[in-house]
Amino acid sequence: MDVDQIAKLKKISKQLRKSVICELSEAGSGHSAGCLGFADVMAILYFHAMRLDPENPNWEDRDIFVMSNGHYAPLLYATLAERGFFDKKELANLRKFGSKFQGHPERGSLPGIETTSGPLGCGLSQAAGMAYSLQYLGGNSERFVYCSLGDGELDEGNIWEAVMFAKKYDLANLIAIVDRNNIQIGGDTEKVMPLGDLADKWRSFGWDAQEIDGHDHSTIIQAIDKAKNSRQPSVIIAHTIPGRGVDFMEYDYRWHGKSPNAEEAERALAQLSEGGGE
């Protein structure tokens, strides 16, 4: 990918972060740190890697994205709006009573939302089931199923049941992406429940595993391309900075489930406009 294309993706990442700040400030609640940190991965998925058609969200040959870490919903909504699935003005309705933009994604509420997610740990099982169907039950085996996961979410036991299932059936069309930002709502992941060497854990279950800088656009693209060529299920462990681009949020676990007030949002948007996160 040439320099101009990378620059375009970086610009999209910045816009996604700005949209997230605006959504959360307007809503007065929600999760800031992870949404800001995972924006680069989402930009690449929806503007480079995935086959999709905003004009035809249910296109039979589309790739599928499952957001298991459903509290990242503001980022998913921002990405879908930026990609043209619906008007960006609608993002102002996040978490409002009766709104389609709930705090966690709900299947069928908006175009482009493939699954309902809220309880952590469920998404990889859903994604594995979809990948199995496409590979073995007469679906299009060239379609890929992507599943985003939080690192704290890996504390959930049913994640590892899905990992075993995916290996048993060698679901090469399944790509998991873990946001390895080292925080969860209770603090540092390694203090709450140590995860250790995640790449080796996944490899021990028979998965292809890569560890990457989750903010390096070229590296993210290369990792996804490699995963697509695997003959096994693949996981990309993307090391990210929670709160990326906003200095008073970066690395602070307290922003995991906190939204900015009006003054904080203004400061955050100013930093992002000045190149924060680049």
NUKOL-145903 format. One record per residue (C-alpha): residue in one letter; x, y, z; residue number from 1. Coordinates in Angstrom, 1 decimal. Example, Ala and Ser with C-alpha at 12.3 -4.5 7.8 and 13.67 -1.06 7.14 Angstrom:
BEGIN
  residu    east   north      up  num
       a    12.3    -4.5     7.8    1
       s    13.7    -1.1     7.1    2
***
This chain:
BEGIN
  residu    east   north      up  num
       m     0.0     0.0     0.0    1
       d     1.4     3.4    -1.0    2
       v     2.0     6.4     1.2    3
       d    -1.1     8.2     0.1    4
       q    -3.4     5.3     1.0    5
       i    -1.8     5.0     4.4    6
       a    -2.3     8.7     4.9    7
       k    -5.9     8.4     4.0    8
       l    -6.4     5.6     6.6    9
       k    -4.7     7.7     9.3   10
       k    -7.0    10.5     8.5   11
       i   -10.0     8.1     8.9   12
       s    -8.6     6.9    12.3   13
       k    -8.4    10.5    13.5   14
       q   -12.0    11.2    12.4   15
       l   -13.2     8.0    14.2   16
       r   -11.6     9.2    17.4   17
       k   -13.2    12.6    17.1   18
       s   -16.6    11.0    16.5   19
       v   -16.2     8.8    19.5   20
       i   -15.4    11.8    21.7   21
       c   -18.5    13.7    20.4   22
       e   -20.8    10.7    20.9   23
       l   -19.7    10.0    24.4   24
       s   -19.8    13.6    25.5   25
       e   -23.3    14.0    24.1   26
       a   -24.4    10.8    25.8   27
       g   -22.8    11.5    29.1   28
       s   -21.8     7.9    29.5   29
       g   -19.9     5.2    27.8   30
       h   -16.4     3.8    27.3   31
       s   -13.7     6.1    26.1   32
       a   -10.3     4.4    26.4   33
       g   -10.8     1.3    24.4   34
       c   -12.7     3.0    21.6   35
       l    -9.9     5.5    21.1   36
       g    -7.2     2.8    21.2   37
       f    -8.8     0.5    18.7   38
       a    -9.7     3.1    16.1   39
       d    -6.8     2.3    13.8   40
       v    -7.7    -1.3    13.6   41
       m   -11.3    -0.5    12.8   42
       a   -10.3     2.0    10.1   43
       i    -8.3    -0.7     8.3   44
       l   -11.0    -3.3     8.7   45
       y   -13.8    -1.2     7.2   46
       f   -11.8     0.9     4.7   47
       h    -9.3    -1.7     3.5   48
       a    -9.6    -5.3     4.6   49
       m   -13.3    -6.3     4.6   50
       r   -15.5    -6.9     1.6   51
       l   -18.7    -5.0     2.2   52
       d   -21.3    -2.8     0.5   53
       p   -22.9     0.0     2.5   54
       e   -25.6     0.3    -0.1   55
       n   -26.4    -3.4     0.3   56
       p   -25.6    -4.3     4.0   57
       n   -26.9    -7.8     3.6   58
       w   -24.8    -8.6     0.5   59
       e   -24.5   -12.4     0.4   60
       d   -20.7   -12.3    -0.2   61
       r   -19.8    -9.7     2.4   62
       d   -17.3   -10.4     5.2   63
       i   -18.7   -10.4     8.7   64
       f   -17.5    -8.4    11.7   65
       v   -18.5    -9.5    15.2   66
       m   -17.8    -7.1    18.0   67
       s   -17.5    -9.3    21.1   68
       n   -16.3    -6.4    23.3   69
       g   -19.7    -4.7    22.9   70
       h   -18.8    -1.7    25.1   71
       y   -16.8    -0.5    22.0   72
       a   -20.1     0.2    20.4   73
       p   -19.5     4.0    20.0   74
       l   -16.5     3.1    17.8   75
       l   -18.4     0.6    15.8   76
       y   -21.2     3.2    15.2   77
       a   -18.7     5.8    14.2   78
       t   -17.0     3.4    11.8   79
       l   -20.3     2.4    10.1   80
       a   -21.3     6.0     9.8   81
       e   -18.0     7.0     8.3   82
       r   -18.2     4.1     5.9   83
       g   -21.6     5.3     4.7   84
       f   -24.0     2.8     6.3   85
       f   -26.1     5.7     7.8   86
       d   -25.9     9.5     8.4   87
       k   -23.2    10.6    10.8   88
       k   -25.7    13.1    12.3   89
       e   -27.4    10.1    13.9   90
       l   -24.4     9.4    16.2   91
       a   -25.7    12.1    18.5   92
       n   -28.4     9.6    19.6   93
       l   -26.0     7.3    21.4   94
       r   -27.5     5.8    24.6   95
       k   -30.6     8.0    24.4   96
       f   -33.9     6.4    25.5   97
       g   -35.6     4.6    22.5   98
       s   -32.5     5.2    20.3   99
       k   -31.2     2.5    17.9  100
       f   -27.7     3.5    19.2  101
       q   -27.7     1.6    22.4  102
       g   -24.7     1.2    24.7  103
       h   -24.0    -2.2    23.2  104
       p   -24.8    -3.2    19.6  105
       e   -28.1    -4.9    18.8  106
       r   -28.5    -7.0    15.7  107
       g   -31.1    -5.6    13.4  108
       s   -31.2    -2.2    14.9  109
       l   -28.9    -0.6    12.4  110
       p   -27.5    -1.6     9.0  111
       g   -24.1    -3.3     9.3  112
       i   -24.7    -4.7    12.9  113
       e   -24.3    -8.4    12.5  114
       t   -24.7    -9.6    16.2  115
       t   -26.0    -8.5    19.5  116
       s   -23.2    -8.1    22.1  117
       g   -23.3    -7.1    25.7  118
       p   -22.2   -10.0    28.0  119
       l   -18.5   -10.4    27.5  120
       g   -17.1   -13.6    26.1  121
       c   -19.9   -14.5    23.8  122
       g   -18.7   -13.1    20.5  123
       l   -16.0   -15.5    19.5  124
       s   -18.5   -18.4    19.8  125
       q   -20.9   -16.6    17.5  126
       a   -18.1   -15.8    15.1  127
       a   -16.9   -19.4    15.1  128
       g   -20.4   -20.7    14.4  129
       m   -20.6   -18.3    11.4  130
       a   -17.2   -19.3    10.1  131
       y   -18.2   -23.0    10.5  132
       s   -21.4   -22.5     8.6  133
       l   -19.6   -20.7     5.8  134
       q   -16.8   -23.3     5.6  135
       y   -18.9   -26.5     6.0  136
       l   -22.6   -25.9     5.5  137
       g   -22.8   -24.6     1.9  138
       g   -21.9   -21.0     2.5  139
       n   -19.2   -19.0     0.7  140
       s   -15.9   -20.3     2.1  141
       e   -14.1   -17.2     0.7  142
       r   -15.9   -15.0     3.1  143
       f   -14.0   -14.1     6.3  144
       v   -15.4   -13.6     9.8  145
       y   -13.6   -11.1    12.0  146
       c   -14.1   -10.9    15.7  147
       s   -12.8    -8.1    18.0  148
       l   -12.0    -9.0    21.6  149
       g   -10.9    -7.1    24.7  150
       d    -7.9    -8.5    26.6  151
       g    -9.8    -8.3    29.9  152
       e   -12.6   -10.2    28.1  153
       l   -10.3   -13.2    27.8  154
       d   -10.9   -13.8    31.5  155
       e   -14.2   -15.4    30.3  156
       g   -14.0   -19.2    30.1  157
       n   -16.3   -19.6    27.1  158
       i   -13.7   -17.7    25.0  159
       w   -11.5   -20.7    25.3  160
       e   -14.3   -23.1    24.4  161
       a   -14.7   -21.2    21.2  162
       v   -10.9   -21.3    20.6  163
       m   -10.9   -25.1    20.9  164
       f   -13.9   -25.4    18.6  165
       a   -12.3   -23.2    15.9  166
       k    -9.1   -25.3    16.0  167
       k   -11.0   -28.6    15.9  168
       y   -12.6   -27.6    12.6  169
       d    -9.6   -25.6    11.3  170
       l   -11.7   -22.5    10.7  171
       a    -9.2   -20.7     8.5  172
       n   -11.8   -18.1     7.6  173
       l   -11.9   -16.9    11.2  174
       i    -9.7   -14.0    12.3  175
       a    -9.8   -12.8    15.9  176
       i    -8.3    -9.4    16.9  177
       v    -7.5    -8.8    20.5  178
       d    -7.2    -5.3    21.7  179
       r    -4.2    -5.7    24.1  180
       n    -4.4    -2.4    25.9  181
       n    -3.6    -3.9    29.4  182
       i    -6.6    -2.3    31.2  183
       q   -10.0    -3.4    32.3  184
       i   -12.7    -1.8    34.5  185
       g   -11.0    -3.0    37.7  186
       g    -7.4    -1.9    36.8  187
       d    -4.4    -3.4    35.1  188
       t    -5.2    -6.7    33.4  189
       e    -2.1    -8.3    34.9  190
       k    -3.2    -7.4    38.4  191
       v    -6.9    -8.4    38.0  192
       m    -6.2   -11.7    36.2  193
       p    -2.7   -12.2    34.7  194
       l    -2.9   -13.1    31.0  195
       g     0.8   -13.8    30.6  196
       d     2.1   -14.6    27.1  197
       l    -1.1   -14.4    25.1  198
       a     0.5   -15.3    21.8  199
       d     1.8   -18.6    23.2  200
       k    -1.5   -19.3    24.8  201
       w    -3.3   -19.1    21.5  202
       r    -0.6   -21.1    19.7  203
       s    -0.9   -23.9    22.3  204
       f    -4.6   -24.2    21.2  205
       g    -3.5   -24.6    17.6  206
       w    -4.1   -21.0    16.3  207
       d    -1.8   -18.9    14.2  208
       a    -0.9   -16.0    16.4  209
       q     0.7   -12.6    15.6  210
       e     1.6    -9.7    18.0  211
       i     1.7    -6.3    16.4  212
       d     1.7    -2.6    17.1  213
       g    -2.0    -1.8    16.9  214
       h    -1.4     1.8    15.8  215
       d     1.0     1.0    12.9  216
       h    -1.3     1.0     9.9  217
       s     1.1    -0.8     7.6  218
       t     1.7    -3.5    10.2  219
       i    -2.0    -4.0    10.8  220
       i    -2.6    -4.5     7.1  221
       q     0.3    -7.0     6.8  222
       a    -1.0    -9.0     9.7  223
       i    -4.5    -9.2     8.3  224
       d    -3.1   -10.2     4.9  225
       k    -1.1   -13.0     6.6  226
       a    -4.0   -14.2     8.6  227
       k    -6.1   -14.4     5.4  228
       n    -3.6   -16.8     4.0  229
       s    -3.5   -19.1     7.0  230
       r    -4.8   -22.6     7.0  231
       q    -5.8   -22.3    10.6  232
       p    -7.9   -19.9    12.7  233
       s    -5.8   -16.8    13.3  234
       v    -5.5   -14.3    16.1  235
       i    -3.9   -10.9    15.9  236
       i    -2.9    -9.5    19.3  237
       a    -2.8    -5.7    18.7  238
       h    -0.9    -3.8    21.4  239
       t    -2.7    -0.5    21.7  240
       i    -2.6     2.6    24.0  241
       p    -5.9     3.1    25.8  242
       g    -7.2     6.6    25.3  243
       r    -4.9     7.0    22.3  244
       g    -4.4    10.6    21.2  245
       v    -5.7    12.3    24.4  246
       d    -3.0    12.8    27.0  247
       f    -5.2    12.8    30.1  248
       m    -6.8     9.5    29.0  249
       e    -3.9     7.5    27.8  250
       y    -3.0     4.5    29.9  251
       d    -5.5     5.5    32.6  252
       y    -7.8     2.5    33.4  253
       r   -10.4     4.9    34.9  254
       w   -11.3     6.0    31.4  255
       h   -12.3     2.4    30.5  256
       g   -15.9     3.1    31.4  257
       k   -16.0     6.9    31.6  258
       s   -17.1     9.5    29.2  259
       p   -15.7    13.1    28.9  260
       n   -17.7    16.1    30.1  261
       a   -18.0    19.1    27.8  262
       e   -14.8    20.7    28.9  263
       e   -12.8    17.4    28.6  264
       a   -14.3    16.8    25.2  265
       e   -13.2    20.2    24.0  266
       r    -9.7    19.5    25.2  267
       a    -9.7    16.0    23.6  268
       l   -10.9    17.3    20.3  269
       a    -8.3    20.0    20.3  270
       q    -5.5    17.5    20.9  271
       l    -6.8    15.2    18.2  272
       s    -7.0    18.1    15.7  273
       e    -3.4    19.0    16.6  274
       g    -2.2    15.5    15.7  275
       g    -2.8    13.5    18.9  276
       g    -2.6     9.8    18.2  277
       e    -0.6    10.1    15.0  278
***
